């Protein structure tokens, strides 16, 4: 397993925000995880990542949006981007 780290300096009010994790693959982005309306939406994830990602919801109030990728495969190698949208503001982190 590997943890992809993503954090925001300021504390996020958990009422209204969205988080997406994407893998940049050649010319397109692959959706790894989408978190909206207080829940992760596994059906929106690309089939290659379904049932292999864990989002630390208890850490959200601390500004931690890290993701655990389980059963890592060779094809998982690449660049991942975390995007946090809150109250009209957005922040990106690449790992």
KOLTILUM-318657 format. One record per residue: residue in three letters; x, y, z of N, C-alpha, C in turn. Coordinates in steps of 0.1 Angstrom, whole numbers, plus 5000, padded with zeros to 4 digits. Layout:
residues N
ALAXYZXYZXYZ/...
end
This chain:
residues 95
UNK500849885000500050005000500950125000/UNK500350234995501150364994500150474998/UNK500650575005499750695009500250805000/UNK499350864993499650994985499151104994/UNK500151194997499851305007499251425000/UNK498351485006497751615001497151685014/UNK497651805016497151875027497052025024/UNK496152095031495852235029496252305042/UNK496952415042497352485054496152525063/UNK495152585057494052635065493052525068/UNK492352545079491352445082490152465073/UNK489652355068488452365059487252345067/UNK486252425064484952405071484252295063/UNK483952185069483452065061482152075055/UNK481452195056480152205050480152195035/UNK480952265028480852275014482252265007/UNK482552145003483852134996483852004988/UNK484751994979484851874970486351844969/UNK486651714968488051674966488051574954/UNK489051594945489151494935490651454934/UNK490851324933492251274930492251214916/UNK493251264908493351214894494751174891/UNK494851074882496151034877496251094863/UNK497351164861497651224848498251114840/UNK497551074829498050964820498051014806/UNK499251034801499451094787498651214785/UNK497551204777496851324774495551344782/UNK495251244790493951244797494151224812/UNK493251264820493251244835492351124838/UNK492751044847491950924852491450954866/UNK490150954868489650984881489850864891/UNK490650894901490950794911489950794922/UNK489550914927488550924938487851064937/UNK486651064939485851184940485151184954/UNK485251294961484651314974483751434973/UNK482451414975481451524974480351504984/UNK479751604988478551594997478851505009/UNK479951515015480351445027480551295025/UNK480751245013481051105010481951084998/UNK482750974999483450934987482450864978/UNK482650884965481750834955482550724947/UNK482550604952483350494945482950464931/UNK481650484928481150454914481750544904/UNK482150664908482750764899484150734896/UNK484850654904486250614902486450534889/UNK487550544883487950464872487950314877/UNK487550224869487450084873488750024878/UNK489950084873491250034878491450064892/UNK490750164898490950204912489850174921/UNK488750124916487650084925488049984935/UNK487649994947487949904958489449904962/UNK490249994957491650004960492050134967/UNK491150224969491450354974490750374988/UNK491450444997490850475010491150625012/UNK490150695016490150835019490050855034/UNK490850935040490850955054489951065058/UNK488651035059487651135061487751195075/UNK488251125085488451175098489451285099/UNK490351295089491451385088491051515081/UNK489951525074489451635067489451765075/UNK488951765087488951895094490351955097/UNK491351865096492751915098493351955085/UNK492551955074493151995061493951885055/UNK493751755059494451645053493551575043/UNK493951565031493151505020493951385014/UNK494751325022495651215017494751095013/UNK495351015004494650904998495550775000/UNK495050665004495850545004495450454992/UNK496450414985496250324973496650194977/UNK495750094977496049954982496349864970/UNK497049754973497349654963498049724950/UNK499049804953499749884943500249794931/UNK500049834919500449764907501449854899/UNK502249784891503249854883502549964875/UNK501349944869500750044861500150164869/UNK500250154882499850274890500950384890/UNK502150354885503250444885502750574877/UNK503050684882502750804875502550924883/UNK501951034878501751154885500351164889/UNK500051194902498751204907498451354912/UNK497251404910496951534914495751534923/UNK495851604934494751624944494251764942/UNK492951774940492351914938491251924949/UNK491352034956490352064967489652194963/UNK488352184963487552304960486652334972/UNK486752454977486052494989485652634989/UNK484352664990483852804990484352894979/UNK484352834967484852914955486352924954/UNK487052864963488552864962488952724958/UNK490152714952490652574949492152574951/UNK492652454954494052424956494352294950/UNK495552294944496052164937497352124943/UNK497551994944498851934948499151824939/UNK500451804935500851704926501851614933/UNK501651484932502551384939502951284929/
end
